[in-house]
């Protein structure tokens, strides 16, 4: 039987980690999509990356699947997608899901605290 740590280890092996400063440099590019996968309550408390999509981890499969009525038309399987969460775990797990769904360029920037600490653009 798998544990949460097993799932996290698998996700971290598959989803590339991107340095916060490198991700900040990509912010604003038409070819990069930022997604915050935390729930709305956490996002309300801290804010999120400026212009990021907010898609909770528990909904990512529906938002990323163009066969569902919940598909987010801003998602593109060929775009670079950079995920953020509270500390990096939810972003890694969401990234693994997206890769398994055919998204080819998915990265994990880790936690929103590091983004904010490094003066990444924020929506509060």
PAGUTI-217951 format. One record per residue (C-alpha): residue number from 1; residue in three letters; x, z, y. Coordinates in nm, 2 decimals. Example, Ala and Ser with C-alpha at 12.3 -4.5 7.8 and 13.67 -1.06 7.14 Angstrom:
% residues 2
(node 1 'ALA' (1.23 0.78 -0.45));
(node 2 'SER' (1.37 0.71 -0.11));
% end
This chain:
% residues 124
(node 1 'UNK' (0.00 0.00 0.00));
(node 2 'UNK' (0.13 -0.09 0.35));
(node 3 'UNK' (0.17 0.16 0.63));
(node 4 'UNK' (0.14 0.10 1.00));
(node 5 'UNK' (0.52 0.09 1.02));
(node 6 'UNK' (0.53 -0.18 0.75));
(node 7 'UNK' (0.29 -0.40 0.96));
(node 8 'UNK' (0.50 -0.33 1.27));
(node 9 'UNK' (0.82 -0.41 1.10));
(node 10 'UNK' (0.68 -0.75 0.98));
(node 11 'UNK' (0.55 -0.83 1.32));
(node 12 'UNK' (0.88 -0.75 1.49));
(node 13 'UNK' (1.07 -0.97 1.25));
(node 14 'UNK' (0.84 -1.27 1.33));
(node 15 'UNK' (0.77 -1.23 1.71));
(node 16 'UNK' (1.06 -1.29 1.94));
(node 17 'UNK' (1.14 -1.01 2.19));
(node 18 'UNK' (1.20 -1.13 2.54));
(node 19 'UNK' (1.39 -0.92 2.80));
(node 20 'UNK' (1.17 -0.80 3.08));
(node 21 'UNK' (1.39 -0.96 3.35));
(node 22 'UNK' (1.38 -1.29 3.17));
(node 23 'UNK' (1.00 -1.27 3.14));
(node 24 'UNK' (0.97 -1.19 3.51));
(node 25 'UNK' (1.17 -1.51 3.59));
(node 26 'UNK' (0.91 -1.71 3.39));
(node 27 'UNK' (0.61 -1.55 3.58));
(node 28 'UNK' (0.42 -1.81 3.78));
(node 29 'UNK' (0.53 -2.10 3.56));
(node 30 'UNK' (0.24 -2.33 3.47));
(node 31 'UNK' (0.38 -2.34 3.11));
(node 32 'UNK' (0.38 -1.97 3.05));
(node 33 'UNK' (0.07 -1.76 2.98));
(node 34 'UNK' (0.09 -1.38 3.00));
(node 35 'UNK' (-0.16 -1.17 2.80));
(node 36 'UNK' (-0.21 -0.80 2.82));
(node 37 'UNK' (-0.35 -0.69 2.48));
(node 38 'UNK' (-0.44 -0.33 2.58));
(node 39 'UNK' (-0.80 -0.22 2.61));
(node 40 'UNK' (-0.97 -0.23 2.95));
(node 41 'UNK' (-0.95 0.15 3.00));
(node 42 'UNK' (-0.57 0.14 2.98));
(node 43 'UNK' (-0.55 -0.16 3.21));
(node 44 'UNK' (-0.77 0.01 3.47));
(node 45 'UNK' (-0.54 0.31 3.47));
(node 46 'UNK' (-0.21 0.12 3.52));
(node 47 'UNK' (-0.29 -0.23 3.63));
(node 48 'UNK' (-0.14 -0.53 3.45));
(node 49 'UNK' (0.08 -0.83 3.50));
(node 50 'UNK' (-0.04 -1.04 3.80));
(node 51 'UNK' (-0.27 -1.32 3.68));
(node 52 'UNK' (-0.23 -1.22 3.31));
(node 53 'UNK' (-0.52 -1.28 3.07));
(node 54 'UNK' (-0.66 -0.95 2.94));
(node 55 'UNK' (-0.75 -0.99 2.57));
(node 56 'UNK' (-0.77 -0.67 2.37));
(node 57 'UNK' (-0.58 -0.67 2.04));
(node 58 'UNK' (-0.90 -0.62 1.85));
(node 59 'UNK' (-1.04 -0.94 2.00));
(node 60 'UNK' (-0.74 -1.17 1.99));
(node 61 'UNK' (-0.84 -1.37 1.68));
(node 62 'UNK' (-1.17 -1.47 1.84));
(node 63 'UNK' (-1.03 -1.55 2.18));
(node 64 'UNK' (-0.75 -1.76 2.02));
(node 65 'UNK' (-0.97 -1.96 1.78));
(node 66 'UNK' (-1.11 -2.27 1.93));
(node 67 'UNK' (-1.38 -2.27 1.66));
(node 68 'UNK' (-1.55 -1.96 1.80));
(node 69 'UNK' (-1.78 -1.93 2.10));
(node 70 'UNK' (-1.54 -1.67 2.23));
(node 71 'UNK' (-1.24 -1.90 2.26));
(node 72 'UNK' (-1.05 -1.86 2.58));
(node 73 'UNK' (-0.99 -2.21 2.71));
(node 74 'UNK' (-0.68 -2.09 2.91));
(node 75 'UNK' (-0.50 -2.06 2.57));
(node 76 'UNK' (-0.29 -2.35 2.45));
(node 77 'UNK' (-0.11 -2.35 2.12));
(node 78 'UNK' (0.19 -2.53 2.28));
(node 79 'UNK' (0.23 -2.30 2.58));
(node 80 'UNK' (0.47 -2.02 2.59));
(node 81 'UNK' (0.28 -1.70 2.55));
(node 82 'UNK' (0.43 -1.37 2.66));
(node 83 'UNK' (0.24 -1.06 2.54));
(node 84 'UNK' (0.25 -0.71 2.69));
(node 85 'UNK' (0.09 -0.38 2.59));
(node 86 'UNK' (0.17 -0.01 2.64));
(node 87 'UNK' (0.50 0.01 2.45));
(node 88 'UNK' (0.54 -0.31 2.25));
(node 89 'UNK' (0.37 -0.24 1.92));
(node 90 'UNK' (0.03 -0.39 1.99));
(node 91 'UNK' (0.20 -0.69 2.15));
(node 92 'UNK' (0.41 -0.75 1.84));
(node 93 'UNK' (0.10 -0.72 1.61));
(node 94 'UNK' (-0.10 -0.96 1.83));
(node 95 'UNK' (0.19 -1.20 1.84));
(node 96 'UNK' (0.21 -1.21 1.47));
(node 97 'UNK' (-0.16 -1.30 1.45));
(node 98 'UNK' (-0.12 -1.57 1.71));
(node 99 'UNK' (0.18 -1.72 1.52));
(node 100 'UNK' (-0.03 -1.72 1.20));
(node 101 'UNK' (-0.30 -1.90 1.39));
(node 102 'UNK' (-0.07 -2.18 1.49));
(node 103 'UNK' (0.06 -2.07 1.83));
(node 104 'UNK' (0.42 -2.18 1.83));
(node 105 'UNK' (0.59 -2.01 2.12));
(node 106 'UNK' (0.49 -1.64 2.13));
(node 107 'UNK' (0.71 -1.36 2.27));
(node 108 'UNK' (0.68 -0.99 2.31));
(node 109 'UNK' (0.79 -0.84 2.65));
(node 110 'UNK' (0.71 -0.49 2.53));
(node 111 'UNK' (0.55 -0.23 2.75));
(node 112 'UNK' (0.39 -0.26 3.09));
(node 113 'UNK' (0.60 0.04 3.22));
(node 114 'UNK' (0.92 -0.16 3.18));
(node 115 'UNK' (0.76 -0.46 3.36));
(node 116 'UNK' (0.65 -0.24 3.65));
(node 117 'UNK' (0.98 -0.05 3.66));
(node 118 'UNK' (1.16 -0.39 3.70));
(node 119 'UNK' (0.94 -0.49 3.99));
(node 120 'UNK' (0.74 -0.75 3.79));
(node 121 'UNK' (0.44 -0.88 3.98));
(node 122 'UNK' (0.13 -0.66 3.92));
(node 123 'UNK' (-0.24 -0.66 3.97));
(node 124 'UNK' (-0.36 -0.31 4.03));
% end
